[in-house]
Amino acid sequence: MAIFSKAIGDTRMGANAPSRDWLFLIDPVHERIVGTPGNDTLAAAADNDVVEGRDGDDVLSSTFNRTALIGGGENDTLTTNLALTAQPQETLNAVAIQLGEKGDDTLNATIALQGDNTNPEQQQVLSAYILVDGGFGNDTINATARLNGTTSARIDAYQVDVFGGSGNDTIKAIADNEGQHDANNVMGTMVDGGSGSDQITAFTRSVGFGSALGSATAKIFGGDGGDVLDSTVIAAARYNSPLLNELRGGSGDDTLSAMSRASSNSRDTVITNELWGDEGDDRIASVVYGEKDTTNRLDGGIGDDVLTATTTASSSRFDLRALNLLDGGHGNGRDTLRADLTVHGGAGDADAQNRLSGGGGDDTLAAFLSVTSFSFGGSLRAENHLDGGNGHDTLTATVAADSVAGTSFLHGGAGNDWLTVAGGTGNVLDGGTGRDTLAGGSGDDYLFGGPGADAFVFGPPTGHDTIGDFETFRDWIDLTAFAADGIHSFSDLTIDVVSGDSIIRFDADNDITVKGLASLKASDFLFA
């Protein structure tokens, strides 16, 4: 029997349905089983069957390989439960297709493969594809592709694609490989909620102990509406483990959560979390645990967004790169961004950075950096970079007290900003245009107020700090925190002038240099 066509949309991220005709995967069709306009209970009878309910509340099922269940109109229940065991040196391709079409449908699709192959001279090739489209209506979708077993030489490829369609859908998608000693192990999950307020949970795991290659990819798109997206990606391999965890909220007030974890002895392990809020007031949180190369990229898009990124990276053998990249997005939203980066161990070069950009609006940015237990054979870069953009922003950067290195760079931009650093050395605070408040930490900091009446705030210990652009009668130096040290007035200060610069001395390890100003006045200070 010739296959019939059902081309529906586009497989690219953010499309409402796939572009290719899924049904070609089961061609040639063994039998087409078609229901009545009423309520039908139908089941596939063999591999390559197509079961179509049409109108009515239908119950469709299959335990066979390469089958398609098509609900039609009304509220349908579709269940595919496929369990297969592969023989040594076998190539086994498992396919399950479900199309809910109209109505509030319940779609459950499961593929479970067992692959045991103890002969290293024999190669197994296993693949599983679950393709589900809920169509119109408020659908509940559960799709799981799972592999288990032991093998000496095998290639695995698992893909779970789910499209919610229009309506408020609840979707759970799983692609999971717990096999051991695989040659190549590729797992993927793609979910598109479509229009409506959707609840999407995805889990993608590629754990082949001893694998030459273990990769895992998740792409989750909420579409229109206030969506809740949650995706977990895990991989472990002998040589490399490329991971991608990508979430896009679409329009609406969305909540996005992602966690990725990889362990590998490879120089090539790359983990990337990318979360995009798009339009709406979004809540975005991302966590990454890695060993070699990790990137946590969050973009709030338009709206008042809250972004939180946490990255923990460790490597005892290779170069290490760990980045948190947070962007509040376009427009004048009031965004809150927080990044935490912790790096342990390492040999060779190391690059650890938090980079936060608020964009327009009154934003709050905070970054924490800790770099510990390194034995370097190369260079180290450990930095916080915070840019408030336009608006009245609050920027706070912290380098842990036990960190072996760390420097923070803060730029307030236009607006009345508050900039604070704690820990680190060589920190640079630039208020930009506006009435800014700059608070140095215990390290050797450089403070630039920029145009406008600015306040420079210090407390013990100051380290060796420098004010680069103090304007008398406009700016002031806040020393109220020194009251406990007996400094209450201008006469309590020790000020030296060296090469046209004024140096306010507290002790041998703590002072403030005011560049280009040889005569400070009492009116330049604030005391308690």
N, C-alpha and C positions, 0 to 999 in steps of 0.2 A: 504494500500500500504506500502510495506517495505521501510524504509529509505535507501538512498544510502550514501556511505562513502565519506568524503572529509577531511582526516587528513592532516594538513598542519603545521608542524613545532613544536614549543615549546613555552609554556607560560612563561618560565622563562625570567627575565629581560635581554634584549639584543638579544632575538631570533627574527627571521624574520617573524614568523607566529606561531599560536597556535598549540600545540601537539594534543589536543583532537579533536574529531570530533564534531564541534559545532552543526551539524545538528541533533544529537541525542536529542537535547533539544525540537525539534518539532515532534518527533516520537510519535504516528503514523501520517504519512502524509495524509492529506485529499485529495489533488490533486496535481499533478505535471503538471505545465503549461509551455510548451516549445515553444520557438520562431523558426523562420526560419533563413536561412543564411542572410536574408536582414535586413532592419531596422524595428524593431517591437515596438509596444506599447502594453504592457501587464500589467495586474493587478491581484493581488490575489483576489479571490472571497469569501474566507472563512478562518476561523482560520486553522492553520496547513497546509497552501498551500506553495508549493515551486515553484517559478517563475524563469525560466532560459531563458535568451535572446539568447544565443549562438552568432554567428557571426552577424556583422552589428552594427550600432549605435542605440542601443535600449533604450527605456524609460520604466522602470519597476516601479511599485508602489504597496503599500499595506497600508490599514487602519485596518488590522486584526491582531489578536494576534498570536504569535508563527509562524511567516512566515519567509521565506528565499528568498532573491532576489539575483540572480547570473547573472552578466552581460555577461560574456564570452568575445569574441574578440571585437575589435574596441572601440569607445568612448561611454560609456554608462552613463545614468542618472538613479540612483536608489533613490527612495523616500519612506520611511516608516514613517507614521504619525499615531501613536496609542494613543488614549485617552480613559481611562477607569476609572470608578468610582466603588470603592469597597463598598460592603454592610457590616453592622456590623457583626462581627464574621465570616467574609469571609476570605479565603485564596486565594490570587490572585497572580499568577506568570505571568509576562509579559516578552516576548522575542521578539527581533528583530535582524535578521541576514542579513548581506549584504556582498557579495563577488564581487568585481569589476573585478577581473582577469585581462586580457590584456586590454591595451588602456588607454587613459587619461580620467578617469572616474570622475563623480560627484556623491558622495554618501551622502545622507541626511537621518538620522535616528533619530526619536524623539519618546520618550515614556513619556506620562504625566498621572500620577495617582492621583486621588483624593480619600482620605480616611478619612471619618468622622465616628467617633465611640464614642458616648458620654456615653456609659454604661461601667463602669469600670469592670463589671463582664464578659464582652464579649471581646475576644481578636481577633484582626485583624492581619493577617500576609500578608505583601505585599513585593514582590520582582520584580525587573526589571533588565534585562540583555540586553545590546546592544553590539553586537559583529560584528565588521566591519573589513574587510581586503581589501585594495585597490588593491593589486596585482601589476602587472607590469604597468609602466606608471606614468605620472605626475598627481596625483589624488588630488581632493579637497574633503575633508571629514568633515562633521559636524555631531556629535553624541551627543544627549542630553537626559538624563533621569532625570525627574523632578517629585517631589512629593509635594503636598500641602494638607492642611486639618487639622482638629483637632481630637484628639482621647484621650481616657483614658488608653487604653491598646493596644499596637501594637508593632509588630516586623517588622522592615524595613531592607531590604538588596538590595542595588542598586550597579550595577557594569557596567562600560563602558570600553570595551576593543577595542582598535583600532590599526590596523597594516597597516602602509603605504605601505609596500613592496618596491620594487625598483622604482627609479624615484624621482623627486623633488616634494614632496607632501606638501599640506597645510592642516593642521588638527586642528580641534577644538573639544574638548571633554569636556562634562559637566555632572557631577553627583550632583544633587542639591535636598536637602530636606529642605523645609521651614515649615514642620509640627510642631505641638505643642503637648506637654504632651505625648511623645512617651515613650514606655517601653524600647525598644532597637532600635538603629538607626545606621546602618553601611553603609557607602558610600565608593566606591572605583572607581578609574580611572587608567587605564593602557594604555599607548600609546607607540608604537614602530614605529619610522619613517622608519626604514630599510635603505637601501643604498640610496644615493642621498642627496642633500641639502634641508632639510625639515624645514617648519615653523610650530611649534606645540604650541598650547595654550590649557591649561587644567584648569578647575575650579571644585573643589570638596568641597561641603558644607554639613555639618551635623548639623543642628540647630533645635533641638527639645526642645523648652523651657520647662523645667521641666523633661527632659529625665533622666532616670536612667543611660543610656549609650549612648554616642554619639561619634562615631569614624569616622575618615576620612583618607583615604590613597590614595596617588597619586604616581605612578611610571612611569616616562617618560624617554624614551631612544631614542637618536637621530640617532644612527647607524653611518655608514660611511658618510662622507661629512661634509660640513660646515653648521651646523644646528643652528636654533634659537628655544630655549625651554623656555616656560613661564608657571609656574604652581602656582596656588593659592589654599590653603587648609584652610578651616574655620570650627570650631566646637564649640558647646556650649552644656553643659550638667549639670545635677544636681550633679551627683556623679563622673564621670570621662569622660575625652575626649582624648583618645589617638590619636595623629596625626602623620602621616609620610608623608613627601614630599621629594621624591627621584628623582633626575635628573641625567642622565648620557649622556654626549655629544658624546662619541664614538670617532673614529678617525676624524680628520679635525679640522678646526678653528671654535669653537662653541661659542655661546652666551647663557648662562644659567641664568634664573632669577626665584627665588622662594620667595613666601610670605606665611607664616602660622600664623594663629591667633586662639587663644582659650580662652574662658572664662568659668570658672567653679568654683563651691564651693567645689571641691573635693581635697582630699589629693593626688589623684592618677593621676592628669592631667599630661600627658607627651607629649611634642612636640619635634619632631626630623626633622630637615631639613638636607638632605644629598645630596650634589652636587659634581659630579665627572666630571672633564673636559676630562680625558683620554688624548690621543695623540692630539697634535696641540696647537696652540696659542689661548687659551680660555679666555673668559671674563665671570666671574661668580659672581653673586650677590645674596645674600640671606638675607631675613628679617624675624624675628620671634617676635611675641608679645604673651606673655604667663603669667601665674600666678603661676605656681608651679615648673615644671621641664622642662627646655628648653635646647636643644642642637642644635647648628648651626655648621655643619661639612662641610668644603669645601676642596676639593683636586684638584689641578690643573692638575696633571699628567705631562706627558712629554711636553715640550714646554715653551714658554714665556707667562706666564699667569697673569691675573689680578683678584684677589679675594677680594671681599668686603662682610663682614658679619656685620649685625646690629641686636642686640638683646635687647629687652626691656621687663623686667619681673617685676611683682609686686604681692605681696601676703600679706594680712593683718592678716591671720589666721594661716598659716602653715609654715613648713620648706620650704626653697626656694633654688633651684639649677639652675644656668644659666651659660652656657658654649658656648664660641666661639672657635672652633677648626679649624685652617687653616693650610694647608700643601701645599707648592708650588709644591710638587711632585718630582719624580725621574728625574735624568739628570741634565744638567748644564744650565737650562733655566734662563732667567732674569725675575724673578717673582716679582709682586707687591701685597702685602697682607695688608689689612686694616681691623681691627675689632673694633667695637664700642659696648660697653656693658653698659646698664643703668638699675639699679635695684632700686625699690622703695618699701618702707614698709617692712613688714615681722615680724614674730614672730617665736621663736624657732631658729634652726640652719639656716645659710645661707652660700652658696658657690657660688661665682661669679668669673669666670676666663676667661681671654683671653689667648689662647695658639696658637702661630704662629711659624711655622717652614719653613724656606726658602728652605732648601736643597742645592744642588750644584748650582753654578752660582752667579752672582752679583744681589742680591735681595734687595728690599726695603720693610721693615716691619714697620707697625705703629699700635698701640693699644691705645684705649681710654677706661677708666673705671670710672664709677660714681655710688656710693652707697649712697643713701640718705634716710632719714625719717624712720629709723629702731628703733623698741623697741624690743630688743632681750631677749629671754629667754634661749638662747643657744650660740653656738660659731659662729664666723664670719670669713670667709676666702674670701678676695677680692684681686686678684692678676692678674698681667700681666706677661706672660712668652713668651719671644721672643728669638728664636734661628736662627741665620743667616745661619749656616752651612758653607760649603766651599764657597770661593769667596769673593769679595769685597762688603760687605753688609752695608746697612744703616738701623739702628734700632732706632725707637722712641717710647717711652711709656709715656703715660700721665695719671695721676690720677686727676680727677676734683678737683678744689680748695674747693668745698663745700662737697666733699665726706667724709663720716664718717670714712672711712678706705681705705687702698689701698697700695700695695707694688708691685714694678716692678722688674723682674729678666731678665737681658739681657745677652746673650752670643753670641759673634760675630763669634766664630769658626775660622778656618783658613782663612787668607786673611787680607787685609787692611780695617778694618771696622770703621764705625762711629756710636757710641752709645750715645743716649741722653735720659734723663728722665726729666719729669716735674711733680711736685706734688708728693704726697705720702710720705711715710717714710720707712726707712729700705731698700731702693732700693739697688740692687746688680748689678753692671756692670762688666762684664768679657769680655775683648777684645779677648782673645784667641791668637793664633799664628798670627804674622804679625804686621805691623805698624798701630796701632789703635788710634782713637781719642775718648776719653770718656768724656762726659759732664754731670756733676751732676746737680741736681735740687735744690729746696729749702728745701728738707727734709734731713734726716740724711742718707747719701748714703755711700756705700762701693764700691770702684773702684779698679779693678785689671786689669792691662794692659796685662799681659801674656808675653811670649817671643816676642821680637821685640822692636823697638824704638817707644814708645807710648807717646801721648799727653793727659794730664789731664786738662780739661777746666772747669773753675769755674766763676760764676758771682754772684753778690749780689741779694738776700740773699743766702748763701750757706747752712745754717743749720750746723749741726755737721757732716762733711764728713770725710771719712777715705780713704787714698790710701794704699793699702795692699802690693804692690810689686814695689815700685819706685826704679829705677836703675839710679844712678847719672852718668853723662856723656852720657847717652843713652836716658832716658826719660826727659820730661820737663813739667812744670806746667804753664798753660796759664792763666794769670791774667789780660789780656788786658781789660776785662769788668769792672775792678775796677778803670779805669782811672778817671771816674766821681767822685769817692770817694777820689781822691788825691793820689792814689797808682800808681807810674810811674817807680819805681826802687826798687832794693833789699833793699836799705836803708830805704824805706818807710814801710817795713814790721816789725811786731812784732812776733818773733819766740821764743818759749820756748821749752826746752828739758825736757821731763818727761819720766823716765824709758826707756831711749834709743830711744824714739820717738820724732820727731819734730812736734810741734803744731804751725801752722800759725794762729794767732788770729786777728780777725777783730773787734769783740765786744763780749759781753757775750753770744750771741745767734748764732754766726757765726764763725766757725773756720775749719781748715783743719788739720787732723793728718796724718803725713807721718810715717808709721810704720817701725821700724827697722833702722831708719836713724837719727843719732844725729847731723849731720852737713850738712845743706843745703848750696848750693853755689849760687851766682848770675847767674851762667851759667845754673842752673836748672830751671830758670824761663823765661817767655816771658811777657814783659810789653808793654803798649802802651804809 
